[in-house]
């Protein structure tokens, strides 16, 4: 089948397109660099011709409240309209575990708005909610670094997932029957977030002190015990963090 991957040149998109191609599907990466722009609508009609499935893993270039909301509403609206015209039979979207638990988070609020557009589109859909990616550990530590030079991390549950496992789950969902609902996916191990970052930074030779701080904000939001991990049933990835990190070091 023809599967168009919006955001197909990014971290998840490239891995997803490769997996779909390996399984004999026509995977078409779509991004501004390939002539497809979901904000302006450029190239959408052409790339969606004959498409059976669309997987949208595009991300906003800004996490600021106004721009991120505008990005996801405009991009998703244009994409769904073009999919409807092209007769696409399955829309797959990616979101984040815990979006509904942190509505004060601007990025999460924008993802919720995106999901509402997908649900209301009339196009059969599947939503995949993932925990945070292992690839983002350094960026999250930087975000949590205060003026005192210490990394302030909330002592809450944390289950990061490798991008490879995210792509594998998206590929399975994309080639299956639309869920008209969502699944949660997470890494195979659950940690205390502060303990995880203390060990992860030490492994990287990063001397910053990690402080367990219950009021530490995660991209603007205070966390409760299970804000960022699945509550209830979830599909777990296969790559453990230590295995993933060892693989990164070998590259």
Secondary structure, DSSP 8 states (H G I E B T S, - for coil): -EEEEETTTSHHHHHHHHHHHHTT-EEEEESGGGT--TTT-TTHHHHTTT-SEEEE----S--SHHHHHHHHHHHHHHHHHHHHHHT--EEEEEEETTGGG-TTSHHHHHHHHHHHHHHTSSS-EEEEEE--BGGGHHHHHHHTB-TTS-EEE--SEE--B-HHHHHHHHHHHHTS---SSEEEEE-S--EEHHHHHHHHHHHTT----EEE-TT-EETTEE--TTTTS-SS--EE-S--HHHHHHHHHT-
